[in-house]
Amino acid sequence: MSAALALQIAVAFVWLGLVLGISFIEAPVKFQAPGITIELGVGIGRLVFGVLNVVEGVAAAVLLVAVLVQGPSAWAWSLPIAIALAVVLILGALVLRPLMDRRVRHGKTADHMPKNNLHFGYVGLEVIKVALLVWIGVIGLVAA
């Protein structure tokens, strides 16, 4: 197995673990902690997801380089998935998250505020990201 293929597999599954741990475990569970208000939970979430998105940006760059280094044999399957992951990350981190942040900065976090679809869109992107990460990781394992 080449170092680039090993890196593809490692980055895919580490990134997957981060997304599952933060997006699908930490984020919903924090609101069940005693004394956590919606405003406090949202503030924590903004901080955590901001850092996560930076780490994901590094992971996406490393994954793209690892796939490109493998050459044409990896480009047929892995490159489109790596590009799709980058696009999903960009849509979530640079489009939806800033829109959600703007809403929060204007005090629109209370239960009585009208619901919006931004959060559901972000969760949808996270689900797509999970599927793509599993896919590119399994492709790497099969190629190994």
Contacts in CASP RR format, 6 or more apart in sequence:
PFRMAT RR
TARGET T0000
AUTHOR 0000-0000-0000
METHOD contacts of the structure
MODEL  1
MSAALALQIAVAFVWLGLVLGISFIEAPVKFQAPGITIELGVGIGRLVFG
VLNVVEGVAAAVLLVAVLVQGPSAWAWSLPIAIALAVVLILGALVLRPLM
DRRVRHGKTADHMPKNNLHFGYVGLEVIKVALLVWIGVIGLVAA
1 144 0 8 1.000
2 70 0 8 1.000
4 66 0 8 1.000
4 67 0 8 1.000
4 69 0 8 1.000
4 70 0 8 1.000
4 74 0 8 1.000
5 66 0 8 1.000
5 70 0 8 1.000
5 74 0 8 1.000
5 140 0 8 1.000
5 143 0 8 1.000
5 144 0 8 1.000
6 144 0 8 1.000
7 62 0 8 1.000
7 63 0 8 1.000
7 66 0 8 1.000
8 63 0 8 1.000
8 66 0 8 1.000
8 67 0 8 1.000
8 70 0 8 1.000
8 74 0 8 1.000
8 78 0 8 1.000
8 136 0 8 1.000
8 137 0 8 1.000
8 140 0 8 1.000
9 137 0 8 1.000
9 140 0 8 1.000
9 141 0 8 1.000
9 144 0 8 1.000
11 59 0 8 1.000
11 62 0 8 1.000
11 63 0 8 1.000
11 66 0 8 1.000
12 63 0 8 1.000
12 133 0 8 1.000
12 134 0 8 1.000
12 136 0 8 1.000
12 137 0 8 1.000
12 140 0 8 1.000
13 133 0 8 1.000
13 137 0 8 1.000
14 59 0 8 1.000
15 56 0 8 1.000
15 59 0 8 1.000
15 63 0 8 1.000
15 133 0 8 1.000
16 130 0 8 1.000
16 133 0 8 1.000
16 134 0 8 1.000
16 137 0 8 1.000
18 52 0 8 1.000
18 55 0 8 1.000
18 56 0 8 1.000
18 59 0 8 1.000
19 52 0 8 1.000
19 56 0 8 1.000
19 126 0 8 1.000
19 129 0 8 1.000
19 130 0 8 1.000
19 133 0 8 1.000
20 130 0 8 1.000
22 48 0 8 1.000
22 49 0 8 1.000
22 52 0 8 1.000
23 52 0 8 1.000
23 123 0 8 1.000
23 126 0 8 1.000
24 126 0 8 1.000
26 48 0 8 1.000
27 45 0 8 1.000
27 48 0 8 1.000
27 49 0 8 1.000
30 36 0 8 1.000
30 41 0 8 1.000
30 44 0 8 1.000
30 45 0 8 1.000
31 38 0 8 1.000
31 41 0 8 1.000
38 109 0 8 1.000
38 110 0 8 1.000
38 111 0 8 1.000
39 109 0 8 1.000
39 110 0 8 1.000
42 104 0 8 1.000
42 109 0 8 1.000
43 104 0 8 1.000
46 101 0 8 1.000
46 104 0 8 1.000
49 97 0 8 1.000
50 93 0 8 1.000
50 97 0 8 1.000
53 89 0 8 1.000
53 92 0 8 1.000
53 93 0 8 1.000
53 97 0 8 1.000
56 89 0 8 1.000
56 93 0 8 1.000
57 89 0 8 1.000
57 93 0 8 1.000
60 82 0 8 1.000
60 85 0 8 1.000
60 86 0 8 1.000
60 89 0 8 1.000
63 82 0 8 1.000
63 85 0 8 1.000
63 136 0 8 1.000
64 82 0 8 1.000
64 83 0 8 1.000
64 86 0 8 1.000
67 74 0 8 1.000
67 75 0 8 1.000
67 78 0 8 1.000
67 79 0 8 1.000
67 82 0 8 1.000
68 75 0 8 1.000
68 79 0 8 1.000
70 78 0 8 1.000
73 143 0 8 1.000
74 143 0 8 1.000
77 139 0 8 1.000
78 136 0 8 1.000
78 139 0 8 1.000
78 140 0 8 1.000
81 132 0 8 1.000
81 135 0 8 1.000
81 136 0 8 1.000
81 139 0 8 1.000
82 136 0 8 1.000
84 132 0 8 1.000
85 129 0 8 1.000
85 132 0 8 1.000
85 133 0 8 1.000
85 136 0 8 1.000
88 125 0 8 1.000
88 128 0 8 1.000
88 129 0 8 1.000
88 132 0 8 1.000
89 129 0 8 1.000
91 125 0 8 1.000
92 122 0 8 1.000
92 125 0 8 1.000
96 118 0 8 1.000
96 121 0 8 1.000
96 122 0 8 1.000
96 125 0 8 1.000
97 122 0 8 1.000
99 118 0 8 1.000
100 118 0 8 1.000
100 119 0 8 1.000
100 122 0 8 1.000
103 109 0 8 1.000
103 116 0 8 1.000
103 118 0 8 1.000
107 113 0 8 1.000
END
